[in-house]
Amino acid sequence: MSAYKHKRYAAVVLLAALAVSCGGAESTPPPHSESKPRGHGGAPVVEPSPQRPFTLVASGEIIPSVPDVLGTARRDAKGMGYDFRPMLAGVKPVIHDADMAVCHLGAPLGQLSGPFAGYPVFQAPPQLASALKATGYDSCSTASNHVLDRGLPGVHRTLRALETVGLRHVGSARSATEAARSARVLARSGAKVAHLSYTYGTNGAQRPASAPWTVNLLDKKKIIADARAARRAGADVVVVSAHWGTEYRTAPNAQQIRLAEALTASQTEGRPDIDLLLGTHAHTPQPYEKVNGTWVAYGLGAHISGRMKKPAGNWGTIARFHFEPPARHGGRWQVTKAEYIPQLALQGPPVRMLNLARTRGHADIRDAISKAVLSRGAAADGLKMGR
């Protein structure tokens, strides 16, 4: 790394640390407003024609477990320095080369000084946000069963850390106004993408009665209403992240199938309200399927994970979808190419994320992932393994 890049990265980490380690009581910042259009990676762009194709990638759950993941990222004995970028280097080209990239943060972020913890009550270093941005992500879904592990302060710290490094976020919020908005991302092509996020539950932690908007829960009517609001606000494509499913089960459960059918069937004036449905929580890859003409990835599996209860808990996929603009204004953007990229969170040590489509090793895991992903007939609809 050049001296310039090293200083630049250090500055980003410092900003994230400042954002999450302020003393005193938590305060609610002003609602996050739309800034000038930003391209992939946060760079200013000259607004191009909105009718250009784009590629979107999405990865599975980020579980910063102890000691595997945090031990790999730790850089000093005091526990103040963490760098998650090396463990993501193997999948960075897939993420960084896309026009838009979506991640799922499965744990709240803490202050620079910690404490940091894994299962069952998570809290990860704020430097994780910097690494996700450096890898090429644009937006992170935050609605998960662990979102309230550290209460409202944890929600506030997490969202401030993501914003400080330039990552959009959706699924948890600090105000009703913030909760009412999707994460609006301008893809590199100029397409306007709305990202929405919901979870099946919060491990028994209750949303505050005075702040029910703190986290979005899975509810068919709300999801459809939010998708329609995003469309009215100008979204070309609406992407929904759903935290659902049964852990370590490759087949979708009844709730997943029922909701996928209902959400993909919802239309407004003949146009589907939702263009892509992405699932997390099962910790292992689940099928991709075209439902009512809309792609559904029931479960993307793991993206970053330490040793899990079952080896398959370290398996994942990165979904990649190529969208083409409609022939007429106001029509639906069509997915013309759908791919899955099998991934393994190799435990080492150190922990490293492997793109299994670009290695000859682990053929048995690659085949098992493919079997799960294609188990509901997605190959017949054109889904292929990418690289």
N, C-alpha and C positions, 0 to 999 in steps of 0.2 A: 504494500500500500504506500502511495506517495505521502510525503509529509503534509501536503495540502489536504488530501482526502482524509488522512488520519485526524488532522485538526478539525476538519469539517464534521466528521462523525462524532468526535469528542464534544463538539459544541452542541450537536443535536441531543446527545445523551444528557449533557448538562441542563439543557432546556427542559427535557423531560423530567429530570430529577427535581428541578425547581418547581415544576408544575404539580408534582405529587408530594412534595415534602414540606409544604408550607406549614408553619405552626398555627395554633389557634383553632377556632371552630371551623367546621366546613361551611362554606357559603355557596349559594347557588349562583353561578355565573349567568350573564345575560344569554338569552337564546342564541344558539349558533346560527348565524345568518349566512346566506349565500354570498360567497366572495366572487371575485372575477373568475371566469373559467380557468381551470387548471388542467393541464394535461397529465398523462400517466407519469407518476413520480412527483407530481406537484409543480412542475415547471409551467410558467405562463405560456399560453398558446394563442395563436391567431385563430379566431373561430373559423373553421372550415365549413364546407357545405354539410348540412346535417344528414344528407342522403348518401353516406358512404358506409361500406361494410365495416364490421369490427369483430374482434375475437375476445371473448370473455373466458377467464379461467377462474375456478373456485376450488379451494382445498378443504380438507376435513378439520377435525377438532384439534386445537392447540391446548395440550394438557401439560403444563410445566411442573412435572412431578419431582419429588424429592426421594432419593438423592440423585437419580440418574440425569435428568435434564438440567436441574439447577447446578449439580456438581460439574457437569460438562461446561456450562456457561460461566461458571465462577472464575474470576481472574485474580483475586487477591484474598489473603487470609482474613481480612476484616469484613468480607462479605459486601463490600461497597461497589466492586466492579464486576459487571456481567456482560458477556458478549455472546448473543445467540446467533450471530450471523454465520459462523463456521458450520454449525449443524444444518443450516438451510442452504448451503452452497450447492449441494448436489441437485436441488430442484429449482434454484434461482433462475436458470435460463428459461424454464417453462413459465414462471411467474412474470419475470421482468419483460419478456418479449410480447406479452399479451397487450391488447389495447386497454383492458380493464381487468383487475384481479381482486377477488373477494376472499377474505379469510374468516374464520370463526374462532373467536377468543373464548376459551372455555374456563377462564379463571379471572378474578379481579386482580388489578395491579396495585402494588403497595408503594410506600415511600421508599426513597433511596436507601434509608437505613434499615428497612425491613420492619418487622420480621417477615421472613418468607417461609411458606409452608406448602406442602402438597396435600394429598387426600387425607382426611375427608373435608378439610376446610382450607381451600386454596388461597394463596396470595403470592403473586409472582413479582419479580423485579421490574421496575418501569422501563429498563433498557430493552425489554422484549418488544415494546412498541417501536423503538428505533430500529431494531433488526427487521421487523415486519415491513417497515417503510423502505428500508434499504434493499430488501428482497424484491420489492416492486408492487406491494399491495396498495390498493386505493381505498378500500372500504372493509371494515370488519363488523360482522354481526356479533352482538354481545349478549343476546337473550339465551340463557342456558340454565341448567339446574343449579349451577354454582354461582350465578350472578350476584346473589345476596349473601354469599359466604362471609363477607365483611361489612354487611349492612349498607346503609346509605353512604357512609364515608367511602366505602370501597367502590361504589358505583361512581361517585364524584371523582375520586382519584383516577380511576380507569379512563373515564371519558376525557379528563383534562390531559392525561398523558398521551392519548391517541391524537387529540387535537394539536398538541404542542409539536408533534412530529409531522403533522399534515395528513393524518388518516381520518377519513370519514368513519362514522360509526352509526349503528342503528340497533334497536332492540331493548336498550335501557336508556333512561333519561333523567334529567334533573329538574324538569318542569313539564307541565302539561303541554305547553307550546312546543317544546323540543320533541316530546313524545308523538305529537301529531304529525311530524314530518318524517318523510323517508330520507335516507342518505342519498343525496342527489349527486351523481358523478358524471362528469363530462369525459367520455371515453376519448382516446387519442384520435379517433376518427371524427369526433364531434357529435356522436350520438349521445342523447341524454338518457341515462340509465337511473332508475329508481331502485334502491335496495331496501327491503323490509325484513324484519327479523322477529321471531316468536319462539317461545319455549313451552313445553308441555307442563312444566312445574319448576319449583325452586327448592327441592329437597326439604319441604316442610317449612321453610322460612316464609313468613308472611309479608306481602307488600304492605307498607304502612297505610293505614286507613285514610290518612290525610294525603297520601301520595300514591294512588293506585297506578299512576302512569310510570312508576319507577322501572317496571319491566313489562314487556308485552307477553301475554299468555296466548297460547293457541286457541283461537276462536274463529270459526268459519266466517261469521258475519263481520267481525272486525277486520279480518284479513282482506276480505273482498272490499269492504268500505275503504280501507287504507289504500288498496291497489287502485281503486277508481279515483280516489283523491289525487294519487300520484300521477295518474294519467291526465286528469284535468289540469294538473300543474305543469304539464308539458312533457312528461316522460315518453320517450320512444319505446323503451323496453322496461318492463317491471319484473324484478327478480325477488323471489321470496326465499328466505332462509328459515327452515323449520327445525327446531331442536326437538326430536321425537324419536320413537322407536324403542325396541327392547335391546338392552346391552348384550353384546356378543352374539346376537342373532342375525344371521345373514338375510333372512326373509323379512319383509316388512310386516308389521302387525296390523290388526284390524283398523286401528285409528289412522295409521298412515295411509292405508288403502282408501279408507272412507274419505279422509280429508283431501287426498290427492285427486280423487274423482270429483269431489264437489268444487274444489278450487279451480281445477283446469276446465271445468264445464261452465264456469261463470263468464258471462259475456255482457258487453254493453254495445248496443247497436251493431251486433254481429261480430264484434272484435273481442277476442279473449281478454279478460282483465289482467291475467298473469301470463308471462311469457316463459318463465323458467322457475322450477321449484327444486331447491337444494336442501338436503337433509343432513343432520349431524346427530350424534349422541350414542349410536350403537357401538362405537369404538372400532368397528370392523366394517369393511365394505358391504354394501347392500346393492340390490339391483338398480340399474337405470331402466327407465321405461317411458315410452311415449304414451301419454294418457290424454285422450280427447285432443290429440294433435299437439300436445305440449310436453316437452321433456321434463321428466321427474327423475332426480337422483335421490333415491330414498335414503341412502346413507353413504357419505363420502369416506367414512372411516376416520382413522387418525392422520394427523399431519405432523405434529410434534408430540411425542409421548415417551415416557420412560417404561420400565417393565410393568406390564399389565397383568391382570389375573389370568389371562389366556394369551398365548403367543399371537393369536389373530388380532389382539388389541393393538398391535403395532403395525397393522396393515392399513393402507389407505389408498385413495385414488385422488387424482387431480382431474376435475372435469374441464373440458375445453369445448366451447361452442362458438361456431362462426355464424354471425348474424348478417343477413342481407336486407337492405332497405326495401320497403314495399314499392310496388309498381305505381301506386297512386297515393297521394297525400292522405294521411289518416288511416292507411291500411296497416296490416300487421307486419312487423319485421319477422322474417323467416329464418329458422336455423337450417342452414344448408350443409353444415358439417358438424358432426357430434363425435367427440373422442373421450376416452378415459385413459389416464396414465397411471399405471400401478406404482405404488410407493411403499417403501418399507422404512420404518423408524428403527434403524440398526442400532442395537444397544451397545455394541463395542465392549468396554469403553474406548473412545468417547462415543456419545450418541450422535448419529448422523442420519439425515434423511436421504434415502437412495431413490433415484428414478429407476425402477426395475425394467423399464422399456429400453434403457440404455446400458444395461449390464447383462453379461451372460450368466452371472450367478443367480442363485435363489430362484431357479426356474420353477420349483414346486410351489413357492409362494405366489409367483406371478401367475401360474396356471390356476391356483385356487382363487385368487382375486378375480381373474377373468371369468371363472365359472360362476361366481356369485354375481358379478356385475351383469352378465348376459343371461341370467337364469329366468328372466321374464320376457325373453324374445327381442331384446333391444337390437341384436345383430340384424334382424330382418328389417328394422327401421333405419339401418345405416350406421349404427354405433360401431366404432372401430377403436383399437388400441392406438394411441398416439405415441410420440417420442419426446 
